[in-house]
Amino acid sequence: PHSAQFQDLTWRLLLAASSCGAIPRMRAQDIDHYSELALFHDIGKRAIPQAILNKPSSLTPKEFSIMKSHTTEGCRLLAEDPALSSREDFHLTCDVCRHHHERWDGGGYPDGSGRHIAPWVQVVGLADAFDALIHPRPYKPAYLWTQAASMIADGACGAFAPDLLLCFRFNIGEIYSGVYLE
């Protein structure tokens, strides 16, 4: 059920961002396609030790470095699967794995891509940040959706493009209620 919610959240954020001009206009079938590809964003966590994924306290710098490698590990895992690596959209799937933690100001990882992030991948990163905040993790409780939205809008979760943040602020209440309350 969580993957369906994440896909729906991504779909709604892509639709809103496209509609309000925060990203280039997308066709309905592209929004459908990209929201499906978004489900692969954290596949690289399969290569991260469970002790790090489930650690109930802050990660050490070494552990955080290992955790960050899930972005590149995702591409490696996808490339090892002939059914996935031979797909026409393999490069898009690898793009979302590798770059969903990149930030508009260049402060993300693994490449510090900054403003060169594909707009749809930045939307997936925004969906990932919001979703992570509203669900409990071993190291933190779940935040209320309003608090999570404020944290993102105020820059506590990394820098997203200003137009995308404005669109997010304007639409998150409706998006949240459509994804999590229906």
C-alpha positions as CSV (number, residue, x, y, z in Angstrom):
1,P,0.0,0.0,0.0
2,H,2.8,2.5,0.7
3,S,4.2,2.2,-2.8
4,A,0.8,2.9,-4.2
5,Q,0.6,6.0,-2.0
6,F,4.0,7.1,-3.1
7,Q,3.2,6.7,-6.7
8,D,-0.1,8.6,-6.2
9,L,1.7,11.4,-4.3
10,T,4.3,11.7,-7.1
11,W,1.6,11.6,-9.8
12,R,-0.3,14.4,-8.0
13,L,2.8,16.5,-7.5
14,L,3.8,16.1,-11.1
15,L,0.4,17.1,-12.3
16,A,0.3,20.2,-10.0
17,A,3.9,21.2,-10.9
18,S,3.1,20.8,-14.6
19,S,-0.2,22.7,-14.4
20,C,1.2,25.6,-12.4
21,G,4.3,25.9,-14.6
22,A,6.9,24.9,-12.0
23,I,8.2,22.3,-14.4
24,P,7.6,22.1,-18.2
25,R,4.1,21.0,-19.1
26,M,3.7,17.2,-19.2
27,R,1.3,15.1,-21.1
28,A,-1.0,12.8,-19.0
29,Q,0.8,9.7,-20.3
30,D,4.2,11.1,-19.3
31,I,2.9,11.9,-15.8
32,D,1.6,8.3,-15.5
33,H,5.0,6.9,-16.8
34,Y,7.2,9.0,-14.6
35,S,5.1,8.3,-11.5
36,E,5.6,4.6,-12.2
37,L,9.3,5.0,-12.7
38,A,9.4,6.9,-9.3
39,L,8.8,3.6,-7.6
40,F,12.4,2.7,-8.4
41,H,13.9,5.7,-6.7
42,D,15.1,3.8,-3.6
43,I,15.8,0.4,-5.1
44,G,19.5,0.9,-4.2
45,K,18.6,0.6,-0.5
46,R,18.6,-3.2,-1.2
47,A,22.4,-2.9,-1.2
48,I,22.6,-1.0,2.1
49,P,23.1,-3.0,5.3
50,Q,19.9,-3.4,7.4
51,A,21.8,-2.2,10.5
52,I,22.2,1.2,8.8
53,L,18.7,1.4,7.3
54,N,17.2,0.6,10.7
55,K,19.5,2.4,13.0
56,P,17.5,4.2,15.7
57,S,19.9,7.1,16.1
58,S,21.9,9.4,13.9
59,L,24.3,7.9,11.3
60,T,28.0,8.3,11.7
61,P,29.7,10.1,8.7
62,K,30.8,6.7,7.4
63,E,27.3,5.2,7.7
64,F,25.8,8.3,6.0
65,S,28.3,7.9,3.2
66,I,27.1,4.3,2.8
67,M,23.5,5.4,3.0
68,K,24.1,8.0,0.3
69,S,25.4,5.2,-2.0
70,H,21.9,3.9,-2.5
71,T,21.6,6.4,-5.3
72,T,24.4,4.9,-7.3
73,E,23.7,1.4,-6.1
74,G,20.2,1.7,-7.6
75,C,21.7,2.2,-11.0
76,R,24.0,-0.7,-10.6
77,L,21.2,-3.0,-9.5
78,L,19.0,-1.9,-12.4
79,A,21.9,-2.5,-14.9
80,E,22.4,-6.0,-13.6
81,D,18.7,-6.9,-14.4
82,P,18.5,-7.7,-18.1
83,A,14.7,-7.1,-18.1
84,L,15.2,-3.6,-16.7
85,S,18.5,-2.6,-18.4
86,S,17.1,-3.5,-21.8
87,R,14.1,-1.2,-21.4
88,E,13.9,1.9,-23.6
89,D,13.3,4.0,-20.5
90,F,16.3,2.5,-18.6
91,H,18.1,5.9,-18.6
92,L,15.1,7.6,-17.0
93,T,14.8,4.9,-14.3
94,C,18.5,5.2,-13.6
95,D,18.2,9.0,-13.5
96,V,15.5,8.9,-10.8
97,C,17.6,6.4,-8.7
98,R,20.8,8.5,-9.0
99,H,19.4,12.0,-8.7
100,H,16.4,12.0,-6.4
101,H,18.6,13.4,-3.6
102,E,20.1,16.2,-5.7
103,R,19.0,19.7,-4.8
104,W,18.4,22.8,-6.8
105,D,21.2,24.7,-5.0
106,G,23.7,22.0,-5.8
107,G,23.8,20.7,-2.2
108,G,22.5,17.2,-2.9
109,Y,24.2,14.0,-3.8
110,P,25.8,12.1,-5.5
111,D,26.7,14.5,-8.2
112,G,25.9,18.0,-6.9
113,S,23.9,18.5,-10.1
114,G,22.0,21.6,-8.9
115,R,19.9,23.2,-11.6
116,H,20.7,20.4,-14.1
117,I,18.4,18.0,-12.3
118,A,15.6,16.7,-14.6
119,P,12.5,18.6,-13.4
120,W,10.4,15.4,-12.9
121,V,13.2,13.9,-10.8
122,Q,13.2,17.0,-8.6
123,V,9.5,16.4,-8.1
124,V,10.2,12.8,-7.1
125,G,12.8,14.1,-4.6
126,L,10.2,16.5,-3.2
127,A,7.7,13.6,-2.9
128,D,10.4,11.5,-1.2
129,A,11.2,14.2,1.3
130,F,7.5,14.8,2.2
131,D,6.7,11.1,2.4
132,A,9.7,10.4,4.6
133,L,8.7,13.2,7.0
134,I,5.0,12.0,7.4
135,H,6.0,8.4,8.0
136,P,7.8,7.1,11.1
137,R,11.4,5.9,10.7
138,P,13.6,4.1,13.3
139,Y,15.3,7.4,14.0
140,K,12.3,9.7,14.1
141,P,8.5,9.8,14.6
142,A,6.1,10.8,11.9
143,Y,5.4,14.5,11.6
144,L,2.0,15.9,11.0
145,W,1.6,16.7,7.3
146,T,1.3,20.4,8.0
147,Q,4.5,20.4,9.9
148,A,6.2,18.4,7.1
149,A,5.0,20.8,4.5
150,S,6.3,23.7,6.5
151,M,9.7,22.1,6.9
152,I,10.0,21.6,3.2
153,A,8.7,25.0,2.3
154,D,11.1,26.6,4.8
155,G,14.1,24.7,3.4
156,A,14.8,22.3,6.3
157,C,14.8,19.4,3.9
158,G,17.1,20.7,1.2
159,A,16.6,23.3,-1.5
160,F,14.0,22.8,-4.2
161,A,13.4,25.2,-7.1
162,P,11.5,28.3,-5.9
163,D,8.7,27.8,-8.5
164,L,8.3,24.1,-7.4
165,L,8.2,25.1,-3.7
166,L,5.5,27.8,-4.4
167,C,3.4,25.3,-6.3
168,F,3.9,22.8,-3.4
169,R,2.8,25.3,-0.8
170,F,-0.3,26.1,-2.8
171,N,-1.3,22.5,-3.6
172,I,-0.1,20.3,-0.8
173,G,-3.3,20.4,1.3
174,E,-5.4,19.1,-1.6
175,I,-2.7,16.6,-2.7
176,Y,-2.2,15.3,0.9
177,S,-6.0,14.8,1.4
178,G,-6.3,13.1,-2.0
179,V,-3.4,10.6,-1.4
180,Y,-3.6,9.8,2.3
181,L,-7.2,10.5,3.3
182,E,-9.2,9.0,0.4
